[in-house]
Amino acid sequence: MDFVYLDTERDLASTLVDISEWVKKVRVGGIIAGHDYFRYHAKNNVYTRQGVIAYARTNHITPWFVTGRVTDRVRSWFWVKA
């Protein structure tokens, strides 16, 4: 695959499993991205954010990005698979 956009269950375990499984299907140079990096009105979004950060750190993924402005209601995250 060239691109995958994840919309996880927003809990830490689901986020980590989803990223781990889908990243295998994306070719080198493809994009792994996802929804709900930050949501102002959802209390459980913190787990999506923590999962993305944990996965990126554990797998030495740099750079990776968060889209939008800090004030945006919903933000996305992504990186290019090396």
PDB file of N, CA, C and O in Angstrom, chain B, residues numbered from 101:
ATOM      1  N   MET B 101       0.842  -1.182   0.000  1.00  0.00           N
ATOM      2  CA  MET B 101       0.000   0.000   0.000  1.00  0.00           C
ATOM      3  C   MET B 101       0.889   1.247   0.000  1.00  0.00           C
ATOM      4  O   MET B 101       2.005   1.237   0.519  1.00  0.00           O
ATOM      5  N   ASP B 102       0.377   2.288  -0.580  1.00  0.00           N
ATOM      6  CA  ASP B 102       1.090   3.563  -0.590  1.00  0.00           C
ATOM      7  C   ASP B 102       0.717   4.440   0.598  1.00  0.00           C
ATOM      8  O   ASP B 102       1.497   5.297   1.014  1.00  0.00           O
ATOM      9  N   PHE B 103      -0.488   4.223   1.146  1.00  0.00           N
ATOM     10  CA  PHE B 103      -1.013   5.124   2.164  1.00  0.00           C
ATOM     11  C   PHE B 103      -2.033   4.386   3.014  1.00  0.00           C
ATOM     12  O   PHE B 103      -2.848   3.624   2.495  1.00  0.00           O
ATOM     13  N   VAL B 104      -1.989   4.610   4.305  1.00  0.00           N
ATOM     14  CA  VAL B 104      -3.011   4.103   5.200  1.00  0.00           C
ATOM     15  C   VAL B 104      -3.362   5.213   6.187  1.00  0.00           C
ATOM     16  O   VAL B 104      -2.484   5.916   6.688  1.00  0.00           O
ATOM     17  N   TYR B 105      -4.659   5.360   6.458  1.00  0.00           N
ATOM     18  CA  TYR B 105      -5.142   6.369   7.405  1.00  0.00           C
ATOM     19  C   TYR B 105      -5.957   5.653   8.471  1.00  0.00           C
ATOM     20  O   TYR B 105      -7.031   5.124   8.187  1.00  0.00           O
ATOM     21  N   LEU B 106      -5.451   5.636   9.687  1.00  0.00           N
ATOM     22  CA  LEU B 106      -6.051   4.865  10.770  1.00  0.00           C
ATOM     23  C   LEU B 106      -7.015   5.704  11.602  1.00  0.00           C
ATOM     24  O   LEU B 106      -6.773   6.881  11.869  1.00  0.00           O
ATOM     25  N   ASP B 107      -8.097   5.079  11.998  1.00  0.00           N
ATOM     26  CA  ASP B 107      -9.045   5.675  12.938  1.00  0.00           C
ATOM     27  C   ASP B 107      -9.241   4.636  14.035  1.00  0.00           C
ATOM     28  O   ASP B 107     -10.183   3.846  13.984  1.00  0.00           O
ATOM     29  N   THR B 108      -8.366   4.634  15.012  1.00  0.00           N
ATOM     30  CA  THR B 108      -8.351   3.606  16.038  1.00  0.00           C
ATOM     31  C   THR B 108      -9.499   3.787  17.020  1.00  0.00           C
ATOM     32  O   THR B 108     -10.261   4.749  16.935  1.00  0.00           O
ATOM     33  N   GLU B 109      -9.608   2.856  17.941  1.00  0.00           N
ATOM     34  CA  GLU B 109     -10.642   2.913  18.976  1.00  0.00           C
ATOM     35  C   GLU B 109     -10.330   3.959  20.050  1.00  0.00           C
ATOM     36  O   GLU B 109     -11.121   4.155  20.972  1.00  0.00           O
ATOM     37  N   ARG B 110      -9.216   4.610  19.936  1.00  0.00           N
ATOM     38  CA  ARG B 110      -8.766   5.680  20.835  1.00  0.00           C
ATOM     39  C   ARG B 110      -8.334   5.202  22.220  1.00  0.00           C
ATOM     40  O   ARG B 110      -8.248   6.000  23.153  1.00  0.00           O
ATOM     41  N   ASP B 111      -8.066   3.913  22.355  1.00  0.00           N
ATOM     42  CA  ASP B 111      -7.425   3.466  23.593  1.00  0.00           C
ATOM     43  C   ASP B 111      -5.996   3.064  23.248  1.00  0.00           C
ATOM     44  O   ASP B 111      -5.691   2.786  22.088  1.00  0.00           O
ATOM     45  N   LEU B 112      -5.132   3.031  24.234  1.00  0.00           N
ATOM     46  CA  LEU B 112      -3.706   2.824  23.998  1.00  0.00           C
ATOM     47  C   LEU B 112      -3.427   1.493  23.311  1.00  0.00           C
ATOM     48  O   LEU B 112      -2.690   1.454  22.325  1.00  0.00           O
ATOM     49  N   ALA B 113      -3.994   0.418  23.805  1.00  0.00           N
ATOM     50  CA  ALA B 113      -3.722  -0.907  23.233  1.00  0.00           C
ATOM     51  C   ALA B 113      -4.168  -0.981  21.769  1.00  0.00           C
ATOM     52  O   ALA B 113      -3.418  -1.465  20.921  1.00  0.00           O
ATOM     53  N   SER B 114      -5.371  -0.508  21.470  1.00  0.00           N
ATOM     54  CA  SER B 114      -5.865  -0.544  20.087  1.00  0.00           C
ATOM     55  C   SER B 114      -5.007   0.302  19.164  1.00  0.00           C
ATOM     56  O   SER B 114      -4.718  -0.094  18.035  1.00  0.00           O
ATOM     57  N   THR B 115      -4.609   1.444  19.637  1.00  0.00           N
ATOM     58  CA  THR B 115      -3.770   2.323  18.823  1.00  0.00           C
ATOM     59  C   THR B 115      -2.453   1.633  18.479  1.00  0.00           C
ATOM     60  O   THR B 115      -2.030   1.644  17.323  1.00  0.00           O
ATOM     61  N   LEU B 116      -1.808   1.038  19.470  1.00  0.00           N
ATOM     62  CA  LEU B 116      -0.527   0.372  19.233  1.00  0.00           C
ATOM     63  C   LEU B 116      -0.681  -0.842  18.317  1.00  0.00           C
ATOM     64  O   LEU B 116       0.148  -1.058  17.434  1.00  0.00           O
ATOM     65  N   VAL B 117      -1.724  -1.625  18.517  1.00  0.00           N
ATOM     66  CA  VAL B 117      -1.951  -2.794  17.664  1.00  0.00           C
ATOM     67  C   VAL B 117      -2.253  -2.346  16.234  1.00  0.00           C
ATOM     68  O   VAL B 117      -1.688  -2.892  15.287  1.00  0.00           O
ATOM     69  N   ASP B 118      -3.123  -1.375  16.067  1.00  0.00           N
ATOM     70  CA  ASP B 118      -3.469  -0.905  14.722  1.00  0.00           C
ATOM     71  C   ASP B 118      -2.240  -0.397  13.978  1.00  0.00           C
ATOM     72  O   ASP B 118      -2.021  -0.766  12.824  1.00  0.00           O
ATOM     73  N   ILE B 119      -1.449   0.434  14.614  1.00  0.00           N
ATOM     74  CA  ILE B 119      -0.253   0.947  13.947  1.00  0.00           C
ATOM     75  C   ILE B 119       0.682  -0.208  13.600  1.00  0.00           C
ATOM     76  O   ILE B 119       1.160  -0.302  12.470  1.00  0.00           O
ATOM     77  N   SER B 120       0.942  -1.087  14.565  1.00  0.00           N
ATOM     78  CA  SER B 120       1.867  -2.207  14.351  1.00  0.00           C
ATOM     79  C   SER B 120       1.442  -3.099  13.191  1.00  0.00           C
ATOM     80  O   SER B 120       2.282  -3.535  12.404  1.00  0.00           O
ATOM     81  N   GLU B 121       0.160  -3.370  13.082  1.00  0.00           N
ATOM     82  CA  GLU B 121      -0.319  -4.254  12.020  1.00  0.00           C
ATOM     83  C   GLU B 121      -0.363  -3.565  10.656  1.00  0.00           C
ATOM     84  O   GLU B 121       0.013  -4.159   9.646  1.00  0.00           O
ATOM     85  N   TRP B 122      -0.815  -2.334  10.629  1.00  0.00           N
ATOM     86  CA  TRP B 122      -0.953  -1.652   9.341  1.00  0.00           C
ATOM     87  C   TRP B 122       0.368  -1.186   8.767  1.00  0.00           C
ATOM     88  O   TRP B 122       0.522  -1.132   7.547  1.00  0.00           O
ATOM     89  N   VAL B 123       1.318  -0.850   9.613  1.00  0.00           N
ATOM     90  CA  VAL B 123       2.609  -0.379   9.101  1.00  0.00           C
ATOM     91  C   VAL B 123       3.293  -1.468   8.267  1.00  0.00           C
ATOM     92  O   VAL B 123       4.061  -1.156   7.356  1.00  0.00           O
ATOM     93  N   LYS B 124       3.026  -2.725   8.566  1.00  0.00           N
ATOM     94  CA  LYS B 124       3.599  -3.841   7.801  1.00  0.00           C
ATOM     95  C   LYS B 124       3.098  -3.858   6.361  1.00  0.00           C
ATOM     96  O   LYS B 124       3.768  -4.383   5.472  1.00  0.00           O
ATOM     97  N   LYS B 125       1.932  -3.289   6.138  1.00  0.00           N
ATOM     98  CA  LYS B 125       1.301  -3.351   4.815  1.00  0.00           C
ATOM     99  C   LYS B 125       1.676  -2.170   3.925  1.00  0.00           C
ATOM    100  O   LYS B 125       1.339  -2.151   2.741  1.00  0.00           O
ATOM    101  N   VAL B 126       2.363  -1.196   4.484  1.00  0.00           N
ATOM    102  CA  VAL B 126       2.713   0.010   3.735  1.00  0.00           C
ATOM    103  C   VAL B 126       4.139  -0.134   3.200  1.00  0.00           C
ATOM    104  O   VAL B 126       5.044  -0.540   3.930  1.00  0.00           O
ATOM    105  N   ARG B 127       4.329   0.195   1.949  1.00  0.00           N
ATOM    106  CA  ARG B 127       5.647   0.091   1.318  1.00  0.00           C
ATOM    107  C   ARG B 127       6.586   1.165   1.858  1.00  0.00           C
ATOM    108  O   ARG B 127       6.140   2.184   2.385  1.00  0.00           O
ATOM    109  N   VAL B 128       7.881   0.930   1.724  1.00  0.00           N
ATOM    110  CA  VAL B 128       8.872   1.950   2.066  1.00  0.00           C
ATOM    111  C   VAL B 128       8.603   3.151   1.174  1.00  0.00           C
ATOM    112  O   VAL B 128       8.451   3.007  -0.039  1.00  0.00           O
ATOM    113  N   GLY B 129       8.545   4.328   1.769  1.00  0.00           N
ATOM    114  CA  GLY B 129       8.200   5.545   1.043  1.00  0.00           C
ATOM    115  C   GLY B 129       6.714   5.870   1.108  1.00  0.00           C
ATOM    116  O   GLY B 129       6.292   6.948   0.688  1.00  0.00           O
ATOM    117  N   GLY B 130       5.919   4.936   1.635  1.00  0.00           N
ATOM    118  CA  GLY B 130       4.484   5.160   1.791  1.00  0.00           C
ATOM    119  C   GLY B 130       4.201   5.929   3.077  1.00  0.00           C
ATOM    120  O   GLY B 130       5.105   6.161   3.880  1.00  0.00           O
ATOM    121  N   ILE B 131       2.970   6.313   3.265  1.00  0.00           N
ATOM    122  CA  ILE B 131       2.584   7.149   4.401  1.00  0.00           C
ATOM    123  C   ILE B 131       1.686   6.385   5.356  1.00  0.00           C
ATOM    124  O   ILE B 131       0.706   5.763   4.948  1.00  0.00           O
ATOM    125  N   ILE B 132       2.038   6.441   6.637  1.00  0.00           N
ATOM    126  CA  ILE B 132       1.204   5.920   7.719  1.00  0.00           C
ATOM    127  C   ILE B 132       0.635   7.142   8.422  1.00  0.00           C
ATOM    128  O   ILE B 132       1.389   8.001   8.880  1.00  0.00           O
ATOM    129  N   ALA B 133      -0.665   7.225   8.510  1.00  0.00           N
ATOM    130  CA  ALA B 133      -1.313   8.404   9.082  1.00  0.00           C
ATOM    131  C   ALA B 133      -2.507   7.974   9.923  1.00  0.00           C
ATOM    132  O   ALA B 133      -2.960   6.831   9.858  1.00  0.00           O
ATOM    133  N   GLY B 134      -3.002   8.917  10.712  1.00  0.00           N
ATOM    134  CA  GLY B 134      -4.157   8.590  11.524  1.00  0.00           C
ATOM    135  C   GLY B 134      -4.911   9.799  12.033  1.00  0.00           C
ATOM    136  O   GLY B 134      -4.465  10.943  11.945  1.00  0.00           O
ATOM    137  N   HIS B 135      -6.061   9.488  12.563  1.00  0.00           N
ATOM    138  CA  HIS B 135      -7.062  10.442  13.025  1.00  0.00           C
ATOM    139  C   HIS B 135      -7.002  10.560  14.544  1.00  0.00           C
ATOM    140  O   HIS B 135      -6.444   9.694  15.218  1.00  0.00           O
ATOM    141  N   ASP B 136      -7.560  11.600  15.063  1.00  0.00           N
ATOM    142  CA  ASP B 136      -7.763  11.778  16.507  1.00  0.00           C
ATOM    143  C   ASP B 136      -6.483  11.933  17.322  1.00  0.00           C
ATOM    144  O   ASP B 136      -6.427  11.518  18.479  1.00  0.00           O
ATOM    145  N   TYR B 137      -5.448  12.534  16.715  1.00  0.00           N
ATOM    146  CA  TYR B 137      -4.259  12.801  17.520  1.00  0.00           C
ATOM    147  C   TYR B 137      -4.621  13.723  18.677  1.00  0.00           C
ATOM    148  O   TYR B 137      -4.106  13.595  19.787  1.00  0.00           O
ATOM    149  N   PHE B 138      -5.511  14.643  18.387  1.00  0.00           N
ATOM    150  CA  PHE B 138      -5.978  15.551  19.426  1.00  0.00           C
ATOM    151  C   PHE B 138      -7.420  15.922  19.145  1.00  0.00           C
ATOM    152  O   PHE B 138      -7.752  16.338  18.036  1.00  0.00           O
ATOM    153  N   ARG B 139      -8.270  15.775  20.134  1.00  0.00           N
ATOM    154  CA  ARG B 139      -9.676  16.165  20.009  1.00  0.00           C
ATOM    155  C   ARG B 139     -10.046  16.948  21.261  1.00  0.00           C
ATOM    156  O   ARG B 139      -9.942  16.433  22.374  1.00  0.00           O
ATOM    157  N   TYR B 140     -10.474  18.184  21.081  1.00  0.00           N
ATOM    158  CA  TYR B 140     -10.810  19.017  22.224  1.00  0.00           C
ATOM    159  C   TYR B 140     -11.985  18.483  23.023  1.00  0.00           C
ATOM    160  O   TYR B 140     -12.024  18.663  24.241  1.00  0.00           O
ATOM    161  N   HIS B 141     -12.945  17.832  22.376  1.00  0.00           N
ATOM    162  CA  HIS B 141     -14.156  17.436  23.084  1.00  0.00           C
ATOM    163  C   HIS B 141     -14.146  15.982  23.550  1.00  0.00           C
ATOM    164  O   HIS B 141     -15.125  15.527  24.142  1.00  0.00           O
ATOM    165  N   ALA B 142     -13.073  15.247  23.301  1.00  0.00           N
ATOM    166  CA  ALA B 142     -13.036  13.828  23.709  1.00  0.00           C
ATOM    167  C   ALA B 142     -11.988  13.636  24.801  1.00  0.00           C
ATOM    168  O   ALA B 142     -10.823  13.992  24.623  1.00  0.00           O
ATOM    169  N   LYS B 143     -12.399  13.085  25.908  1.00  0.00           N
ATOM    170  CA  LYS B 143     -11.477  12.876  27.024  1.00  0.00           C
ATOM    171  C   LYS B 143     -10.517  11.727  26.775  1.00  0.00           C
ATOM    172  O   LYS B 143      -9.399  11.739  27.289  1.00  0.00           O
ATOM    173  N   ASN B 144     -10.928  10.737  25.999  1.00  0.00           N
ATOM    174  CA  ASN B 144     -10.080   9.565  25.811  1.00  0.00           C
ATOM    175  C   ASN B 144      -9.086   9.684  24.666  1.00  0.00           C
ATOM    176  O   ASN B 144      -8.357   8.728  24.402  1.00  0.00           O
ATOM    177  N   ASN B 145      -9.026  10.818  23.976  1.00  0.00           N
ATOM    178  CA  ASN B 145      -8.091  10.983  22.878  1.00  0.00           C
ATOM    179  C   ASN B 145      -6.644  10.924  23.341  1.00  0.00           C
ATOM    180  O   ASN B 145      -5.747  10.682  22.534  1.00  0.00           O
ATOM    181  N   VAL B 146      -6.409  11.137  24.609  1.00  0.00           N
ATOM    182  CA  VAL B 146      -5.045  11.144  25.125  1.00  0.00           C
ATOM    183  C   VAL B 146      -4.356   9.819  24.821  1.00  0.00           C
ATOM    184  O   VAL B 146      -3.134   9.786  24.674  1.00  0.00           O
ATOM    185  N   TYR B 147      -5.103   8.737  24.723  1.00  0.00           N
ATOM    186  CA  TYR B 147      -4.504   7.439  24.464  1.00  0.00           C
ATOM    187  C   TYR B 147      -4.055   7.292  23.016  1.00  0.00           C
ATOM    188  O   TYR B 147      -3.048   6.631  22.759  1.00  0.00           O
ATOM    189  N   THR B 148      -4.758   7.878  22.075  1.00  0.00           N
ATOM    190  CA  THR B 148      -4.292   7.881  20.689  1.00  0.00           C
ATOM    191  C   THR B 148      -2.969   8.628  20.627  1.00  0.00           C
ATOM    192  O   THR B 148      -2.005   8.134  20.041  1.00  0.00           O
ATOM    193  N   ARG B 149      -2.914   9.791  21.213  1.00  0.00           N
ATOM    194  CA  ARG B 149      -1.692  10.601  21.217  1.00  0.00           C
ATOM    195  C   ARG B 149      -0.544   9.838  21.878  1.00  0.00           C
ATOM    196  O   ARG B 149       0.563   9.803  21.339  1.00  0.00           O
ATOM    197  N   GLN B 150      -0.792   9.233  23.027  1.00  0.00           N
ATOM    198  CA  GLN B 150       0.249   8.475  23.727  1.00  0.00           C
ATOM    199  C   GLN B 150       0.711   7.282  22.898  1.00  0.00           C
ATOM    200  O   GLN B 150       1.903   6.975  22.872  1.00  0.00           O
ATOM    201  N   GLY B 151      -0.206   6.614  22.228  1.00  0.00           N
ATOM    202  CA  GLY B 151       0.145   5.470  21.403  1.00  0.00           C
ATOM    203  C   GLY B 151       1.022   5.851  20.225  1.00  0.00           C
ATOM    204  O   GLY B 151       1.998   5.164  19.925  1.00  0.00           O
ATOM    205  N   VAL B 152       0.680   6.939  19.559  1.00  0.00           N
ATOM    206  CA  VAL B 152       1.482   7.404  18.423  1.00  0.00           C
ATOM    207  C   VAL B 152       2.882   7.789  18.899  1.00  0.00           C
ATOM    208  O   VAL B 152       3.877   7.411  18.280  1.00  0.00           O
ATOM    209  N   ILE B 153       2.956   8.529  19.978  1.00  0.00           N
ATOM    210  CA  ILE B 153       4.256   8.943  20.516  1.00  0.00           C
ATOM    211  C   ILE B 153       5.079   7.719  20.916  1.00  0.00           C
ATOM    212  O   ILE B 153       6.261   7.633  20.584  1.00  0.00           O
ATOM    213  N   ALA B 154       4.466   6.777  21.623  1.00  0.00           N
ATOM    214  CA  ALA B 154       5.183   5.580  22.080  1.00  0.00           C
ATOM    215  C   ALA B 154       5.684   4.758  20.892  1.00  0.00           C
ATOM    216  O   ALA B 154       6.829   4.306  20.889  1.00  0.00           O
ATOM    217  N   TYR B 155       4.833   4.565  19.888  1.00  0.00           N
ATOM    218  CA  TYR B 155       5.247   3.779  18.724  1.00  0.00           C
ATOM    219  C   TYR B 155       6.396   4.470  17.991  1.00  0.00           C
ATOM    220  O   TYR B 155       7.384   3.829  17.632  1.00  0.00           O
ATOM    221  N   ALA B 156       6.264   5.763  17.774  1.00  0.00           N
ATOM    222  CA  ALA B 156       7.310   6.504  17.062  1.00  0.00           C
ATOM    223  C   ALA B 156       8.636   6.470  17.823  1.00  0.00           C
ATOM    224  O   ALA B 156       9.689   6.278  17.214  1.00  0.00           O
ATOM    225  N   ARG B 157       8.599   6.649  19.119  1.00  0.00           N
ATOM    226  CA  ARG B 157       9.838   6.614  19.916  1.00  0.00           C
ATOM    227  C   ARG B 157      10.453   5.221  19.931  1.00  0.00           C
ATOM    228  O   ARG B 157      11.658   5.071  19.726  1.00  0.00           O
ATOM    229  N   THR B 158       9.640   4.209  20.170  1.00  0.00           N
ATOM    230  CA  THR B 158      10.131   2.833  20.250  1.00  0.00           C
ATOM    231  C   THR B 158      10.764   2.389  18.935  1.00  0.00           C
ATOM    232  O   THR B 158      11.735   1.633  18.932  1.00  0.00           O
ATOM    233  N   ASN B 159      10.214   2.856  17.826  1.00  0.00           N
ATOM    234  CA  ASN B 159      10.691   2.446  16.510  1.00  0.00           C
ATOM    235  C   ASN B 159      11.591   3.487  15.850  1.00  0.00           C
ATOM    236  O   ASN B 159      11.898   3.385  14.662  1.00  0.00           O
ATOM    237  N   HIS B 160      12.008   4.479  16.617  1.00  0.00           N
ATOM    238  CA  HIS B 160      12.960   5.513  16.157  1.00  0.00           C
ATOM    239  C   HIS B 160      12.482   6.186  14.869  1.00  0.00           C
ATOM    240  O   HIS B 160      13.253   6.368  13.927  1.00  0.00           O
ATOM    241  N   ILE B 161      11.209   6.548  14.847  1.00  0.00           N
ATOM    242  CA  ILE B 161      10.631   7.198  13.677  1.00  0.00           C
ATOM    243  C   ILE B 161      10.813   8.702  13.802  1.00  0.00           C
ATOM    244  O   ILE B 161      10.269   9.346  14.699  1.00  0.00           O
ATOM    245  N   THR B 162      11.581   9.231  12.892  1.00  0.00           N
ATOM    246  CA  THR B 162      11.777  10.672  12.802  1.00  0.00           C
ATOM    247  C   THR B 162      11.965  11.031  11.340  1.00  0.00           C
ATOM    248  O   THR B 162      12.602  10.265  10.617  1.00  0.00           O
ATOM    249  N   PRO B 163      11.467  12.113  10.884  1.00  0.00           N
ATOM    250  CA  PRO B 163      10.496  12.945  11.582  1.00  0.00           C
ATOM    251  C   PRO B 163       9.096  12.355  11.432  1.00  0.00           C
ATOM    252  O   PRO B 163       8.848  11.523  10.559  1.00  0.00           O
ATOM    253  N   TRP B 164       8.207  12.792  12.279  1.00  0.00           N
ATOM    254  CA  TRP B 164       6.782  12.515  12.124  1.00  0.00           C
ATOM    255  C   TRP B 164       6.048  13.804  12.437  1.00  0.00           C
ATOM    256  O   TRP B 164       6.591  14.687  13.101  1.00  0.00           O
ATOM    257  N   PHE B 165       4.831  13.915  11.968  1.00  0.00           N
ATOM    258  CA  PHE B 165       4.149  15.198  11.933  1.00  0.00           C
ATOM    259  C   PHE B 165       2.731  15.125  12.489  1.00  0.00           C
ATOM    260  O   PHE B 165       2.085  14.078  12.473  1.00  0.00           O
ATOM    261  N   VAL B 166       2.274  16.264  12.976  1.00  0.00           N
ATOM    262  CA  VAL B 166       0.884  16.455  13.395  1.00  0.00           C
ATOM    263  C   VAL B 166       0.349  17.609  12.558  1.00  0.00           C
ATOM    264  O   VAL B 166       0.974  18.666  12.476  1.00  0.00           O
ATOM    265  N   THR B 167      -0.808  17.404  11.939  1.00  0.00           N
ATOM    266  CA  THR B 167      -1.365  18.424  11.051  1.00  0.00           C
ATOM    267  C   THR B 167      -2.229  19.418  11.811  1.00  0.00           C
ATOM    268  O   THR B 167      -2.672  19.162  12.931  1.00  0.00           O
ATOM    269  N   GLY B 168      -2.452  20.538  11.180  1.00  0.00           N
ATOM    270  CA  GLY B 168      -3.383  21.529  11.708  1.00  0.00           C
ATOM    271  C   GLY B 168      -2.774  22.473  12.719  1.00  0.00           C
ATOM    272  O   GLY B 168      -1.582  22.426  13.023  1.00  0.00           O
ATOM    273  N   ARG B 169      -3.633  23.324  13.224  1.00  0.00           N
ATOM    274  CA  ARG B 169      -3.250  24.305  14.239  1.00  0.00           C
ATOM    275  C   ARG B 169      -3.558  23.749  15.623  1.00  0.00           C
ATOM    276  O   ARG B 169      -4.376  22.840  15.766  1.00  0.00           O
ATOM    277  N   VAL B 170      -2.921  24.279  16.610  1.00  0.00           N
ATOM    278  CA  VAL B 170      -3.145  23.839  17.984  1.00  0.00           C
ATOM    279  C   VAL B 170      -4.609  23.995  18.371  1.00  0.00           C
ATOM    280  O   VAL B 170      -5.119  23.220  19.180  1.00  0.00           O
ATOM    281  N   THR B 171      -5.272  24.958  17.819  1.00  0.00           N
ATOM    282  CA  THR B 171      -6.672  25.221  18.174  1.00  0.00           C
ATOM    283  C   THR B 171      -7.669  24.393  17.362  1.00  0.00           C
ATOM    284  O   THR B 171      -8.870  24.460  17.622  1.00  0.00           O
ATOM    285  N   ASP B 172      -7.196  23.614  16.386  1.00  0.00           N
ATOM    286  CA  ASP B 172      -8.117  22.788  15.599  1.00  0.00           C
ATOM    287  C   ASP B 172      -8.771  21.743  16.492  1.00  0.00           C
ATOM    288  O   ASP B 172      -8.128  21.180  17.377  1.00  0.00           O
ATOM    289  N   ARG B 173     -10.028  21.493  16.256  1.00  0.00           N
ATOM    290  CA  ARG B 173     -10.797  20.549  17.057  1.00  0.00           C
ATOM    291  C   ARG B 173     -10.279  19.119  16.905  1.00  0.00           C
ATOM    292  O   ARG B 173     -10.220  18.378  17.886  1.00  0.00           O
ATOM    293  N   VAL B 174      -9.909  18.730  15.702  1.00  0.00           N
ATOM    294  CA  VAL B 174      -9.386  17.392  15.440  1.00  0.00           C
ATOM    295  C   VAL B 174      -8.108  17.544  14.622  1.00  0.00           C
ATOM    296  O   VAL B 174      -8.062  18.308  13.659  1.00  0.00           O
ATOM    297  N   ARG B 175      -7.066  16.801  15.022  1.00  0.00           N
ATOM    298  CA  ARG B 175      -5.796  16.854  14.295  1.00  0.00           C
ATOM    299  C   ARG B 175      -5.377  15.447  13.903  1.00  0.00           C
ATOM    300  O   ARG B 175      -5.759  14.468  14.544  1.00  0.00           O
ATOM    301  N   SER B 176      -4.600  15.362  12.861  1.00  0.00           N
ATOM    302  CA  SER B 176      -4.106  14.079  12.368  1.00  0.00           C
ATOM    303  C   SER B 176      -2.595  13.995  12.545  1.00  0.00           C
ATOM    304  O   SER B 176      -1.928  15.005  12.770  1.00  0.00           O
ATOM    305  N   TRP B 177      -2.064  12.778  12.440  1.00  0.00           N
ATOM    306  CA  TRP B 177      -0.631  12.531  12.558  1.00  0.00           C
ATOM    307  C   TRP B 177      -0.195  11.705  11.356  1.00  0.00           C
ATOM    308  O   TRP B 177      -1.011  11.014  10.746  1.00  0.00           O
ATOM    309  N   PHE B 178       1.112  11.776  11.009  1.00  0.00           N
ATOM    310  CA  PHE B 178       1.615  10.942   9.914  1.00  0.00           C
ATOM    311  C   PHE B 178       3.129  10.900   9.898  1.00  0.00           C
ATOM    312  O   PHE B 178       3.805  11.745  10.485  1.00  0.00           O
ATOM    313  N   TRP B 179       3.647   9.883   9.202  1.00  0.00           N
ATOM    314  CA  TRP B 179       5.070   9.824   8.872  1.00  0.00           C
ATOM    315  C   TRP B 179       5.219   9.034   7.582  1.00  0.00           C
ATOM    316  O   TRP B 179       4.314   8.310   7.169  1.00  0.00           O
ATOM    317  N   VAL B 180       6.388   9.189   6.952  1.00  0.00           N
ATOM    318  CA  VAL B 180       6.735   8.448   5.754  1.00  0.00           C
ATOM    319  C   VAL B 180       7.563   7.251   6.197  1.00  0.00           C
ATOM    320  O   VAL B 180       8.538   7.407   6.931  1.00  0.00           O
ATOM    321  N   LYS B 181       7.181   6.062   5.755  1.00  0.00           N
ATOM    322  CA  LYS B 181       7.891   4.847   6.153  1.00  0.00           C
ATOM    323  C   LYS B 181       9.271   4.804   5.523  1.00  0.00           C
ATOM    324  O   LYS B 181       9.420   4.910   4.306  1.00  0.00           O
ATOM    325  N   ALA B 182      10.262   4.648   6.361  1.00  0.00           N
ATOM    326  CA  ALA B 182      11.660   4.601   5.868  1.00  0.00           C
ATOM    327  C   ALA B 182      12.058   3.173   5.529  1.00  0.00           C
ATOM    328  O   ALA B 182      13.187   2.931   5.102  1.00  0.00           O
TER     329      ALA B 182
END
